[in-house]
Amino acid sequence: MRPRSWLLFVTMVLLWASNWSVMKRGLSLAPPFTFVFHRFLLSLVALLVLLLFVRPPMPRDWGTLGKLSLIHISEPTRQAEI
C-alpha cells in the first residue's frame, strides 16, 4: 500500500479506537440521550463542512435519490436476514 493509504488507515483506526474512551467519558458527564444528541449534532456539522469542501456529485432528480435511499435503508436489513 502507498504511504497515503497507510496514513488514512491509521487515522481511521485511531479515530475508531478513541470512540470508546470518549463515550465512557461523555456518559459520565451527560445522560445517554443528551450525549447521543450532541454526538449527532457534532457529526452533522463536521459532515456539512466536509461536504462544502469536497463537493461530491449528487443526483439531481428525485427518482434516483429515492431509489438510492431505499437501497441504503433496505440492503443492511436484507443482509441481516441471511
N, CA, C and O of each residue as an XYZ file, in Angstrom:
328
protein
N       0.840     -1.188      0.000
C       0.000      0.000      0.000
C       0.878      1.241      0.000
O       2.007      1.240      0.489
N       0.321      2.280     -0.558
C       1.034      3.547     -0.607
C       1.049      4.200      0.770
O       0.198      3.894      1.606
N       1.996      5.089      1.018
C       2.067      5.762      2.327
C       0.788      6.536      2.669
O       0.376      6.569      3.829
N       0.168      7.150      1.676
C      -1.071      7.901      1.934
C      -2.177      6.956      2.400
O      -2.951      7.300      3.294
N      -2.253      5.780      1.806
C      -3.253      4.796      2.213
C      -3.020      4.350      3.649
O      -3.969      4.195      4.418
N      -1.752      4.143      4.011
C      -1.436      3.753      5.384
C      -1.803      4.866      6.357
O      -2.341      4.605      7.433
N      -1.515      6.094      5.981
C      -1.844      7.233      6.850
C      -3.344      7.322      7.076
O      -3.789      7.532      8.204
N      -4.125      7.164      6.017
C      -5.576      7.190      6.153
C      -6.073      6.023      7.002
O      -6.987      6.188      7.810
N      -5.479      4.855      6.823
C      -5.861      3.679      7.593
C      -5.567      3.883      9.081
O      -6.421      3.611      9.924
N      -4.381      4.354      9.400
C      -4.004      4.575     10.799
C      -4.882      5.655     11.429
O      -5.270      5.535     12.591
N      -5.195      6.698     10.682
C      -6.082      7.749     11.184
C      -7.456      7.182     11.494
O      -8.031      7.487     12.539
N      -7.985      6.362     10.602
C      -9.290      5.758     10.828
C      -9.275      4.860     12.064
O     -10.207      4.902     12.867
N      -8.237      4.059     12.223
C      -8.138      3.161     13.375
C      -8.063      3.966     14.670
O      -8.712      3.612     15.655
N      -7.286      5.034     14.680
C      -7.173      5.856     15.890
C      -8.496      6.541     16.230
O      -8.884      6.603     17.397
N      -9.181      7.052     15.219
C     -10.480      7.678     15.476
C     -11.492      6.657     15.965
O     -12.265      6.940     16.880
N     -11.496      5.486     15.374
C     -12.446      4.441     15.756
C     -12.147      3.969     17.189
O     -13.065      3.775     17.986
N     -10.878      3.789     17.505
C     -10.495      3.293     18.825
C     -10.753      4.336     19.913
O     -11.120      3.984     21.034
N     -10.566      5.606     19.590
C     -10.788      6.649     20.602
C     -12.268      6.817     20.922
O     -12.613      7.418     21.940
N     -13.136      6.303     20.079
C     -14.568      6.422     20.293
C     -14.990      5.834     21.642
O     -15.856      6.398     22.311
N     -14.399      4.723     22.047
C     -14.806      4.054     23.294
C     -14.472      4.893     24.506
O     -15.299      5.020     25.409
N     -13.280      5.471     24.553
C     -12.918      6.291     25.702
C     -13.724      7.584     25.737
O     -14.067      8.073     26.813
N     -14.025      8.136     24.567
C     -14.847      9.356     24.512
C     -16.265      9.046     24.981
O     -16.858      9.838     25.714
N     -16.816      7.906     24.569
C     -18.162      7.534     25.017
C     -18.198      7.316     26.526
O     -19.140      7.750     27.189
N     -17.195      6.656     27.069
C     -17.162      6.400     28.506
C     -17.106      7.718     29.279
O     -17.816      7.899     30.268
N     -16.267      8.618     28.822
C     -16.144      9.927     29.490
C     -17.415     10.749     29.301
O     -17.893     11.378     30.245
N     -17.959     10.747     28.100
C     -19.160     11.534     27.809
C     -20.367     11.062     28.593
O     -21.168     11.874     29.054
N     -20.502      9.753     28.748
C     -21.642      9.224     29.500
C     -21.525      9.482     30.994
O     -22.522      9.439     31.714
N     -20.312      9.749     31.460
C     -20.170     10.116     32.867
C     -20.544     11.582     33.092
O     -20.782     11.994     34.227
N     -20.595     12.364     32.020
C     -20.909     13.795     32.134
C     -22.343     14.142     31.757
O     -22.877     15.151     32.218
N     -22.972     13.316     30.923
C     -24.309     13.645     30.422
C     -25.148     12.374     30.317
O     -24.605     11.278     30.182
N     -26.473     12.522     30.379
C     -27.347     11.351     30.178
C     -27.194     10.807     28.753
O     -26.779     11.543     27.858
N     -27.522      9.531     28.533
C     -27.300      8.913     27.227
C     -27.952      9.651     26.051
O     -27.304      9.845     25.022
N     -29.216     10.065     26.181
C     -29.881     10.726     25.050
C     -29.265     12.085     24.742
O     -29.144     12.464     23.577
N     -28.879     12.810     25.770
C     -28.216     14.099     25.561
C     -26.871     13.895     24.881
O     -26.511     14.635     23.965
N     -26.134     12.894     25.330
C     -24.832     12.607     24.738
C     -24.971     12.233     23.266
O     -24.218     12.724     22.425
N     -25.935     11.360     22.953
C     -26.156     10.947     21.560
C     -26.579     12.137     20.709
O     -26.122     12.280     19.575
N     -27.448     12.994     21.245
C     -27.880     14.179     20.505
C     -26.678     15.060     20.148
O     -26.535     15.485     19.002
N     -25.827     15.327     21.121
C     -24.665     16.181     20.861
C     -23.672     15.502     19.916
O     -23.031     16.168     19.103
N     -23.549     14.198     20.021
C     -22.667     13.469     19.112
C     -23.158     13.574     17.666
O     -22.369     13.805     16.750
N     -24.477     13.401     17.472
C     -25.033     13.528     16.127
C     -24.938     14.961     15.620
O     -24.675     15.185     14.439
N     -25.147     15.923     16.496
C     -25.050     17.328     16.107
C     -23.630     17.675     15.661
O     -23.439     18.341     14.643
N     -22.643     17.223     16.421
C     -21.251     17.461     16.050
C     -20.911     16.781     14.720
O     -20.216     17.358     13.883
N     -21.401     15.556     14.531
C     -21.161     14.840     13.270
C     -21.815     15.556     12.099
O     -21.230     15.644     11.019
N     -23.030     16.070     12.305
C     -23.730     16.799     11.255
C     -22.942     18.021     10.815
O     -22.777     18.261      9.619
N     -22.457     18.788     11.771
C     -21.687     19.992     11.445
C     -20.402     19.612     10.711
O     -20.050     20.239      9.712
N     -19.698     18.585     11.203
C     -18.444     18.177     10.570
C     -18.681     17.685      9.144
O     -17.913     18.017      8.241
N     -19.738     16.896      8.930
C     -20.008     16.384      7.585
C     -20.480     17.484      6.633
O     -20.165     17.443      5.444
N     -21.226     18.461      7.136
C     -21.636     19.578      6.279
C     -20.443     20.418      5.856
O     -20.368     20.858      4.709
N     -19.512     20.643      6.771
C     -18.291     21.380      6.413
C     -17.494     20.584      5.382
O     -16.991     21.151      4.412
N     -17.379     19.280      5.589
C     -16.679     18.435      4.618
C     -17.377     18.464      3.264
O     -16.716     18.503      2.226
N     -18.687     18.444      3.269
C     -19.460     18.484      2.033
C     -19.208     19.779      1.268
O     -19.152     19.773      0.038
N     -19.058     20.878      1.983
C     -18.782     22.158      1.322
C     -17.424     22.159      0.625
O     -17.265     22.771     -0.431
N     -16.440     21.469      1.219
C     -15.107     21.462      0.629
C     -14.943     20.420     -0.462
O     -14.258     20.677     -1.452
N     -15.553     19.248     -0.309
C     -15.336     18.148     -1.253
C     -16.238     18.273     -2.479
O     -15.797     18.019     -3.600
N     -17.488     18.660     -2.277
C     -18.474     18.806     -3.356
C     -18.614     17.552     -4.218
O     -18.339     17.602     -5.417
N     -19.039     16.423     -3.630
C     -19.213     15.211     -4.441
C     -20.400     15.359     -5.384
O     -21.329     16.111     -5.088
N     -20.385     14.653     -6.516
C     -21.533     14.723     -7.418
C     -22.754     14.083     -6.761
O     -22.668     12.981     -6.218
N     -23.878     14.772     -6.812
C     -25.102     14.271     -6.207
C     -26.192     14.192     -7.267
O     -26.247     15.026     -8.170
N     -27.067     13.182     -7.155
C     -28.161     13.081     -8.133
C     -29.107     14.276     -8.004
O     -29.400     14.738     -6.901
N     -29.575     14.762     -9.148
C     -30.437     15.946     -9.153
C     -31.918     15.606     -9.245
O     -32.761     16.436     -8.906
N     -32.245     14.411     -9.693
C     -33.658     14.084     -9.831
C     -34.128     13.263     -8.631
O     -33.361     12.485     -8.065
N     -35.383     13.441     -8.249
C     -35.952     12.814     -7.066
C     -36.079     11.302     -7.213
O     -36.010     10.587     -6.213
N     -36.262     10.796     -8.424
C     -36.388      9.352     -8.634
C     -35.115      8.617     -8.260
O     -35.149      7.625     -7.533
N     -33.991      9.109     -8.763
C     -32.703      8.484     -8.457
C     -32.394      8.604     -6.973
O     -31.921      7.648     -6.358
N     -32.654      9.756     -6.399
C     -32.404      9.958     -4.976
C     -33.265      9.021     -4.129
O     -32.793      8.472     -3.134
N     -34.521      8.839     -4.520
C     -35.408      7.918     -3.803
C     -34.941      6.484     -3.887
O     -34.967      5.761     -2.891
N     -34.507      6.055     -5.090
C     -34.016      4.684     -5.260
C     -32.759      4.444     -4.426
O     -32.627      3.399     -3.788
N     -31.838      5.406     -4.430
C     -30.628      5.264     -3.633
C     -30.959      5.192     -2.144
O     -30.344      4.418     -1.411
N     -31.916      5.985     -1.697
C     -32.320      5.976     -0.286
C     -32.900      4.625      0.102
O     -32.580      4.095      1.166
N     -33.749      4.063     -0.748
C     -34.327      2.756     -0.450
C     -33.267      1.662     -0.396
O     -33.330      0.770      0.450
N     -32.301      1.734     -1.292
C     -31.226      0.743     -1.296
C     -30.415      0.845     -0.012
O     -30.092     -0.172      0.601
N     -30.084      2.064      0.397
C     -29.276      2.250      1.604
C     -30.034      1.855      2.866
O     -29.416      1.451      3.851
N     -31.341      1.962      2.856
C     -32.135      1.582      4.028
C     -32.394      0.086      4.047
O     -32.285     -0.547      5.097
N     -32.734     -0.490      2.895
C     -33.179     -1.881      2.877
C     -32.036     -2.892      2.777
O     -32.190     -4.018      3.251
N     -30.932     -2.547      2.198
C     -29.859     -3.518      1.977
C     -29.274     -4.072      3.282
O     -29.123     -5.290      3.385
N     -28.935     -3.247      4.286
C     -28.415     -3.846      5.527
C     -29.441     -4.759      6.207
O     -29.070     -5.769      6.804
N     -30.707     -4.414      6.119
C     -31.764     -5.240      6.713
C     -31.842     -6.584      5.985
O     -31.964     -7.633      6.616
N     -31.770     -6.542      4.670
C     -31.838     -7.771      3.887
C     -30.629     -8.655      4.201
O     -30.779     -9.870      4.328
N     -29.455     -8.080      4.326
C     -28.272     -8.868      4.623
C     -28.327     -9.460      6.029
O     -27.802    -10.550      6.257
N     -28.947     -8.766      6.964
C     -29.043     -9.263      8.337
C     -29.947    -10.487      8.408
O     -29.789    -11.316      9.304
N     -30.890    -10.615      7.480
C     -31.812    -11.743      7.489
C     -31.198    -13.014      6.926
O     -31.710    -14.109      7.158
N     -30.112    -12.875      6.192
C     -29.483    -14.049      5.540
C     -28.800    -14.922      6.560
O     -28.219    -15.948      6.204
